[in-house]
Amino acid sequence: AAAGLALESPGPAGRPPVPPETGGTEPAPPGAAAPAAPGGARPVSFTLEGIQAAWPEIVASGREQSRFLADALAQARVVAVNPPEVTLEPGPNPIHQEPLTRQREVVEGMLGRLLGAPVRLLIGGREAEPPRVRRLSEAEARAERLKVLRGRDPALEAAAEMLDLEVLE
């Protein structure tokens, strides 16, 4: 009952009461530390060193989105920063480029929140675009199948050479 009365009574100097959940804070005096960025972290400087130092935070944010994105971010390296552009070099495995390409807007958003400014992500020094797959011609496909079959059995290799065999469908 006493707690209910305390909330209804006016605060100090006749100000309205502050509910306990909001924890009413006074403005920081001059010379105090700068306020934190949303999420409790200070904004990171928009430099190569600043982003590289904060990269583990980006990987952790990526883990909240997708395990594949987190793996790709963990393998990627920030190689250049020229605001608003951030250039990533994907990991050595080509599979790491796809999550970066597909979720580019997500990564740009994570970096933007961390830096406090909009970011444009470049992957491998250029705008991200999916790799193109070259289609094999019919003759190339036949030659590839024959190569695989010949590699399975040395006797088949010798017979194919001796008889000048060709794969038929």
VEXTIDREN-839129 format. One line per field, with one value per residue (C-alpha): x, y negated, z; residue number from 1; residue in three letters. Coordinates in nm, 3 decimals, padded with zeros to 5 digits. Layout:
x: X, ...
y: Y, ...
z: Z, ...
seq: NUM, ...
type: Ala, ...
This chain:
x: 00.000, 00.286, 00.446, 00.123, 00.110, 00.470, 00.394, 00.096, 00.269, 00.456, 00.832, 01.093, 01.034, 00.674, 00.774, 00.551, 00.666, 00.892, 00.779, 01.048, 01.067, 01.202, 01.461, 01.449, 01.804, 01.933, 02.128, 02.500, 02.717, 02.959, 03.281, 03.103, 03.142, 02.952, 02.618, 02.620, 02.481, 02.158, 02.214, 02.450, 02.765, 02.955, 02.960, 03.265, 03.482, 03.421, 03.780, 03.945, 04.094, 03.768, 03.564, 03.830, 03.839, 03.458, 03.433, 03.362, 03.046, 02.935, 02.998, 02.790, 02.508, 02.527, 02.490, 02.153, 02.042, 02.184, 02.457, 02.570, 02.594, 02.796, 03.036, 03.078, 03.138, 03.388, 03.588, 03.560, 03.813, 03.749, 04.012, 03.913, 03.693, 03.602, 03.282, 03.011, 03.173, 03.311, 03.496, 03.497, 03.718, 03.522, 03.691, 03.887, 03.589, 03.351, 03.055, 03.120, 03.039, 02.676, 02.547, 02.725, 02.568, 02.220, 02.207, 02.398, 02.126, 02.131, 02.510, 02.482, 02.219, 02.434, 02.734, 02.517, 02.387, 02.738, 02.887, 02.591, 02.595, 02.463, 02.696, 02.732, 02.893, 03.133, 03.237, 03.578, 03.619, 03.308, 02.934, 02.820, 02.676, 02.611, 02.866, 02.752, 02.758, 02.884, 02.675, 02.855, 02.793, 02.670, 03.016, 03.180, 02.925, 02.991, 03.368, 03.327, 03.117, 03.372, 03.653, 03.468, 03.393, 03.752, 03.881, 03.672, 03.834, 04.179, 04.054, 03.773, 04.029, 04.240, 03.935, 03.805, 04.145, 04.200, 03.851, 03.819, 03.491, 03.255, 02.981, 02.629, 02.314
y: 00.000, -00.238, -00.176, -00.276, -00.603, -00.687, -00.662, -00.893, -01.162, -01.435, -01.404, -01.649, -02.019, -01.950, -01.752, -01.462, -01.123, -00.908, -00.548, -00.306, -00.123, -00.426, -00.516, -00.894, -01.012, -01.364, -01.507, -01.431, -01.717, -01.875, -01.676, -01.344, -01.052, -01.074, -00.892, -00.537, -00.445, -00.244, 00.104, -00.020, -00.038, -00.350, -00.436, -00.296, -00.530, -00.496, -00.387, -00.061, -00.019, -00.103, 00.146, 00.418, 00.373, 00.403, 00.692, 00.955, 00.757, 00.774, 01.151, 01.189, 00.982, 01.199, 01.510, 01.376, 01.359, 01.684, 01.934, 01.920, 01.542, 01.558, 01.812, 01.593, 01.282, 01.468, 01.563, 01.221, 00.943, 00.570, 00.452, 00.092, -00.183, -00.493, -00.633, -00.537, -00.228, 00.070, 00.330, 00.693, 00.969, 01.296, 01.604, 01.844, 02.077, 01.954, 02.069, 01.777, 01.520, 01.627, 01.533, 01.198, 01.136, 01.253, 01.072, 00.766, 00.528, 00.700, 00.657, 00.294, 00.237, 00.398, 00.186, -00.126, -00.078, -00.016, -00.317, -00.551, -00.625, -00.462, -00.204, -00.063, 00.280, 00.384, 00.747, 00.817, 00.454, 00.441, 00.441, 00.787, 00.993, 01.365, 01.572, 01.689, 02.056, 02.153, 02.417, 02.707, 02.781, 03.128, 03.233, 03.101, 03.285, 03.611, 03.568, 03.501, 03.817, 04.027, 03.885, 03.982, 04.332, 04.385, 04.272, 04.535, 04.842, 04.870, 05.159, 04.942, 04.670, 04.913, 05.049, 04.700, 04.598, 04.917, 04.920, 04.539, 04.553, 04.262, 04.217, 04.258, 04.159
z: 00.000, 00.082, -00.257, -00.431, -00.239, -00.328, -00.701, -00.673, -00.471, -00.658, -00.702, -00.570, -00.636, -00.740, -01.055, -01.158, -01.024, -01.239, -01.272, -01.145, -01.482, -01.673, -01.407, -01.480, -01.539, -01.524, -01.820, -01.802, -01.679, -01.926, -01.958, -01.895, -02.137, -02.465, -02.472, -02.602, -02.943, -02.963, -02.827, -02.556, -02.770, -02.865, -03.236, -03.415, -03.621, -03.994, -04.061, -04.163, -03.815, -03.639, -03.841, -03.814, -03.435, -03.416, -03.666, -03.393, -03.307, -03.672, -03.679, -03.359, -03.514, -03.826, -03.609, -03.493, -03.859, -03.998, -03.921, -04.284, -04.277, -03.954, -04.110, -04.419, -04.207, -03.988, -04.298, -04.467, -04.417, -04.431, -04.682, -04.754, -04.617, -04.813, -04.654, -04.731, -04.889, -04.699, -04.906, -04.792, -04.926, -04.888, -04.746, -04.966, -05.007, -05.281, -05.072, -04.836, -05.104, -05.151, -04.802, -04.827, -05.167, -05.071, -04.738, -04.842, -04.719, -04.379, -04.351, -04.465, -04.194, -03.924, -04.027, -04.049, -03.695, -03.565, -03.745, -03.707, -04.083, -04.402, -04.559, -04.909, -04.910, -05.184, -05.201, -05.350, -05.454, -05.672, -05.642, -05.541, -05.822, -05.835, -06.032, -06.372, -06.453, -06.798, -06.971, -07.136, -07.500, -07.591, -07.711, -07.390, -07.175, -07.366, -07.330, -06.956, -06.907, -07.101, -06.887, -06.568, -06.695, -06.810, -06.472, -06.287, -06.444, -06.610, -06.828, -06.960, -07.036, -07.240, -07.428, -07.507, -07.644, -07.844, -07.998, -08.021, -07.831, -07.778, -07.517, -07.656, -07.475
seq: 1, 2, 3, 4, 5, 6, 7, 8, 9, 10, 11, 12, 13, 14, 15, 16, 17, 18, 19, 20, 21, 22, 23, 24, 25, 26, 27, 28, 29, 30, 31, 32, 33, 34, 35, 36, 37, 38, 39, 40, 41, 42, 43, 44, 45, 46, 47, 48, 49, 50, 51, 52, 53, 54, 55, 56, 57, 58, 59, 60, 61, 62, 63, 64, 65, 66, 67, 68, 69, 70, 71, 72, 73, 74, 75, 76, 77, 78, 79, 80, 81, 82, 83, 84, 85, 86, 87, 88, 89, 90, 91, 92, 93, 94, 95, 96, 97, 98, 99, 100, 101, 102, 103, 104, 105, 106, 107, 108, 109, 110, 111, 112, 113, 114, 115, 116, 117, 118, 119, 120, 121, 122, 123, 124, 125, 126, 127, 128, 129, 130, 131, 132, 133, 134, 135, 136, 137, 138, 139, 140, 141, 142, 143, 144, 145, 146, 147, 148, 149, 150, 151, 152, 153, 154, 155, 156, 157, 158, 159, 160, 161, 162, 163, 164, 165, 166, 167, 168, 169
type: Ala, Ala, Ala, Gly, Leu, Ala, Leu, Glu, Ser, Pro, Gly, Pro, Ala, Gly, Arg, Pro, Pro, Val, Pro, Pro, Glu, Thr, Gly, Gly, Thr, Glu, Pro, Ala, Pro, Pro, Gly, Ala, Ala, Ala, Pro, Ala, Ala, Pro, Gly, Gly, Ala, Arg, Pro, Val, Ser, Phe, Thr, Leu, Glu, Gly, Ile, Gln, Ala, Ala, Trp, Pro, Glu, Ile, Val, Ala, Ser, Gly, Arg, Glu, Gln, Ser, Arg, Phe, Leu, Ala, Asp, Ala, Leu, Ala, Gln, Ala, Arg, Val, Val, Ala, Val, Asn, Pro, Pro, Glu, Val, Thr, Leu, Glu, Pro, Gly, Pro, Asn, Pro, Ile, His, Gln, Glu, Pro, Leu, Thr, Arg, Gln, Arg, Glu, Val, Val, Glu, Gly, Met, Leu, Gly, Arg, Leu, Leu, Gly, Ala, Pro, Val, Arg, Leu, Leu, Ile, Gly, Gly, Arg, Glu, Ala, Glu, Pro, Pro, Arg, Val, Arg, Arg, Leu, Ser, Glu, Ala, Glu, Ala, Arg, Ala, Glu, Arg, Leu, Lys, Val, Leu, Arg, Gly, Arg, Asp, Pro, Ala, Leu, Glu, Ala, Ala, Ala, Glu, Met, Leu, Asp, Leu, Glu, Val, Leu, Glu
